[in-house]
Amino acid sequence: MNNQTVLTKEDRKNAFLYCRFRDEQFALYDEYAKRHGILMNTFLVLNVLFYAEDGITQMEICKKTFQSKQTVSLIIKKLLAERYVTVVEPSGNKRMKIIKMTESGRSYSEKLVRHITWAEDTAMSMFSPEDQKTLVDLSRKFTKNLTALVNQEMEE
């Protein structure tokens, strides 16, 4: 831990508020998914698959959803059993499988995914272009700083 940083009461309050808003957003996504009979992790995978019209690898899904290989694998197996996705091995490469949504999967997830996308896009549009840029820039910077500080623990 960097002892040179002096944390003020305001720093602590704002960190708490920012993280609380983030947690509130996660809870909102979780509740939305549950209302539609799925887990949030499954919703995140469906969202990625819906917009990957040509298909996507499992590793790419992991990167885009920030989920483990095991979690994504279990979700894909469930979606396969429900016939919402297909798995294709391009040119006999058994290690690289392309996951693609079926028509049934697209029908199942379209309203669910498009509604969230619309809500996110509309919520952002309620900010001025300058505020949008500020929000994105500061959120990116906070995430970068947080990542460095959380990973710093491993080095000590």
Summary of the structure (lengths in Angstrom):
residues: 156
radius of gyration: 19.2
end to end distance: 8.0
largest distance: 59.1
contacts: 371
relative contact order: 0.09
helix: 72%
strand: 6%
